[in-house]
Amino acid sequence: MKSQKTILRALAGEKTETPPIWMMRQAGRYLPEYRATRAQAGDFLSLCYNSELAAEVTLQPIRRYGFDAAIMFADILLLPQALGADVWFVGGEGPRLSTTTTPQELQALKPAGDVHDHLAPIYETLKILTRELPRETTLIGFAGAPWTVATYMIAGRGTPDQGPAHALKYENIEVFEGLMDLITEATIGYLLAQIEAGAEVIKIFDSWAGSLAGDDFERYSIAPLRRITAALKAAHPDVPVIVFPRGAGERYAGLHAVIGANCIALDDGVSAEWAAAHVQNGGCVQGNLASSHMVSGGDALVRETRRIVDALYDGPHIFNLGHGITPDADPRNVQLMIDTVRASKGQSDAPPAGHADIVQKLNL
Ligand SMILES: Cc1c2[nH]c(c1CCC(=O)O)Cc1[nH]c(c(CCC(=O)O)c1C)Cc1[nH]c(c(CCC(=O)O)c1C)Cc1[nH]c(c(C)c1CCC(=O)O)C2
């Protein structure tokens, strides 16, 4: 039976009349209703573990904008915490973790199968969402890719160049690879449990893949993504997998087949025209409007949105940003992007129907 949900149709390789749309970090600080619920929860991690409130913030952008998909509200750093690392967030700065760089610290982490009690609230969030989401909205579960999660566990924080993780590869490859294996195994169990709790699509974020050079890219980004995808497919062949090796550049070409994923998510470092020629021939692509347009808006936003839709019009495409929306974004620009995508029919130089109205309505 053909699925009614446009995202699932695109993920199955179908070209849709207008691309379905959702947005990375669509529940977030740019929305006043998110800030209010986060204040009610106390802090960010408390919000992640409060299933009712996490479901509520997941639903907020769906109510406001009617996105085609909802991504469960959680964070990639909950898994290290479930493995026994300390994780906390410093306001205005970002995450902090206890570090794992020695054999003793690796040994002290829990086995991959022991994460589920800790993560039970996340599975509960998915169950609530399965009941409460509109029928036409697709529910996305996610995890960080092993390399990206490892970069935080090794450095104990976000780093501009992932230097500490690269250094550990050279200084103690056993600890590095042992940690990668542990994260990979735990991630498989975590994602399988998300599917069992109601996730219809899985997305794996390899936000720092771009800093892996040469063989390291294959070994530490692609191989773990392939291993996780294969394990998910073995148990749930019908659940589509989106992978996001951010910063892959020309290495995006051919990745569907290499990883076995249904969709490759593109950052805005590659052009949509290039991706149409070199990536979309392998299957569905997602992306890739620069998230800065959500801050600046106006005609440039409309033009660029239109250009991406047109470039990827001949194949399966899910519209998204190239990275998460930032806290300084204007919620009205999100509406302008959605209206532009939904008014488009592809392959035309004319502005989308209603473009002038949209711009006027939003007072741009
Ligand atoms: C690297 C990474 C993290 N988390 C995530 C990634 C991969 C994607 C990417 O590259 O952005 C993924 C993530 N983080 C969050 C989601 C929820 C779903 C969504 O709406 O996309 C998802 C899918 C919520 C969040 N995760 C975080 C917030 C902001 C926290 C707050 O409300 O204060 C949200 C809404 C915090 C977070 N979480 C992380 C960092 C580095 C930070 C601090 C930076 C920041 O503040 O934006 C780790």
Ligand as a Chemical Component Dictionary entry (heavy atoms), coordinates in Angstrom:
data_LIG
# 
_chem_comp.id                   LIG 
_chem_comp.type                 NON-POLYMER 
_chem_comp.pdbx_formal_charge   0 
_chem_comp.three_letter_code    LIG 
# 
loop_
_chem_comp_atom.comp_id 
_chem_comp_atom.atom_id 
_chem_comp_atom.alt_atom_id 
_chem_comp_atom.type_symbol 
_chem_comp_atom.charge 
_chem_comp_atom.model_Cartn_x 
_chem_comp_atom.model_Cartn_y 
_chem_comp_atom.model_Cartn_z 
_chem_comp_atom.pdbx_ordinal 
LIG C1  C1  C 0 26.158 18.153 17.987 1  
LIG C2  C2  C 0 24.722 17.957 18.434 2  
LIG C3  C3  C 0 24.220 18.157 19.752 3  
LIG N1  N1  N 0 22.864 17.873 19.703 4  
LIG C4  C4  C 0 22.504 17.530 18.441 5  
LIG C5  C5  C 0 23.657 17.548 17.641 6  
LIG C6  C6  C 0 23.727 17.125 16.174 7  
LIG C7  C7  C 0 23.196 18.137 15.259 8  
LIG C8  C8  C 0 24.011 19.402 15.180 9  
LIG O1  O1  O 0 25.162 19.344 14.695 10 
LIG O2  O2  O 0 23.500 20.443 15.614 11 
LIG C9  C9  C 0 21.187 17.109 17.957 12 
LIG C10 C10 C 0 19.980 17.695 18.559 13 
LIG N2  N2  N 0 19.869 18.587 19.584 14 
LIG C11 C11 C 0 18.558 18.866 19.831 15 
LIG C12 C12 C 0 17.773 18.073 18.947 16 
LIG C13 C13 C 0 16.266 18.022 19.064 17 
LIG C14 C14 C 0 15.452 17.891 17.909 18 
LIG C15 C15 C 0 15.413 19.042 16.931 19 
LIG O3  O3  O 0 14.529 19.919 17.074 20 
LIG O4  O4  O 0 16.207 19.036 15.955 21 
LIG C16 C16 C 0 18.655 17.374 18.123 22 
LIG C17 C17 C 0 18.359 16.446 16.963 23 
LIG C18 C18 C 0 18.011 19.788 20.833 24 
LIG C19 C19 C 0 18.910 20.795 21.430 25 
LIG N3  N3  N 0 20.199 20.605 21.865 26 
LIG C20 C20 C 0 20.656 21.762 22.452 27 
LIG C21 C21 C 0 19.615 22.740 22.383 28 
LIG C22 C22 C 0 19.683 24.136 22.987 29 
LIG C23 C23 C 0 19.597 23.971 24.458 30 
LIG C24 C24 C 0 18.794 24.994 25.172 31 
LIG O5  O5  O 0 17.558 25.039 25.081 32 
LIG O6  O6  O 0 19.451 25.765 25.892 33 
LIG C25 C25 C 0 18.525 22.133 21.758 34 
LIG C26 C26 C 0 17.163 22.735 21.497 35 
LIG C27 C27 C 0 21.986 21.940 23.103 36 
LIG C28 C28 C 0 23.159 21.330 22.463 37 
LIG N4  N4  N 0 23.282 20.023 22.104 38 
LIG C29 C29 C 0 24.518 19.820 21.517 39 
LIG C30 C30 C 0 25.207 21.047 21.535 40 
LIG C31 C31 C 0 26.593 21.272 20.971 41 
LIG C32 C32 C 0 24.380 21.976 22.154 42 
LIG C33 C33 C 0 24.730 23.405 22.510 43 
LIG C34 C34 C 0 24.651 24.307 21.360 44 
LIG C35 C35 C 0 23.355 25.056 21.369 45 
LIG O7  O7  O 0 23.036 25.584 22.457 46 
LIG O8  O8  O 0 22.717 25.150 20.330 47 
LIG C36 C36 C 0 24.967 18.542 20.973 48 
# 
loop_
_chem_comp_bond.comp_id 
_chem_comp_bond.atom_id_1 
_chem_comp_bond.atom_id_2 
_chem_comp_bond.value_order 
_chem_comp_bond.pdbx_ordinal 
LIG C1  C2  SING 1  
LIG C2  C3  DOUB 2  
LIG C2  C5  SING 3  
LIG C3  N1  SING 4  
LIG C3  C36 SING 5  
LIG N1  C4  SING 6  
LIG C4  C5  DOUB 7  
LIG C4  C9  SING 8  
LIG C5  C6  SING 9  
LIG C6  C7  SING 10 
LIG C7  C8  SING 11 
LIG C8  O1  DOUB 12 
LIG C8  O2  SING 13 
LIG C9  C10 SING 14 
LIG C10 N2  SING 15 
LIG C10 C16 DOUB 16 
LIG N2  C11 SING 17 
LIG C11 C12 DOUB 18 
LIG C11 C18 SING 19 
LIG C12 C13 SING 20 
LIG C12 C16 SING 21 
LIG C13 C14 SING 22 
LIG C14 C15 SING 23 
LIG C15 O3  DOUB 24 
LIG C15 O4  SING 25 
LIG C16 C17 SING 26 
LIG C18 C19 SING 27 
LIG C19 N3  SING 28 
LIG C19 C25 DOUB 29 
LIG N3  C20 SING 30 
LIG C20 C21 DOUB 31 
LIG C20 C27 SING 32 
LIG C21 C22 SING 33 
LIG C21 C25 SING 34 
LIG C22 C23 SING 35 
LIG C23 C24 SING 36 
LIG C24 O5  DOUB 37 
LIG C24 O6  SING 38 
LIG C25 C26 SING 39 
LIG C27 C28 SING 40 
LIG C28 N4  SING 41 
LIG C28 C32 DOUB 42 
LIG N4  C29 SING 43 
LIG C29 C30 DOUB 44 
LIG C29 C36 SING 45 
LIG C30 C31 SING 46 
LIG C30 C32 SING 47 
LIG C32 C33 SING 48 
LIG C33 C34 SING 49 
LIG C34 C35 SING 50 
LIG C35 O7  DOUB 51 
LIG C35 O8  SING 52 
# 
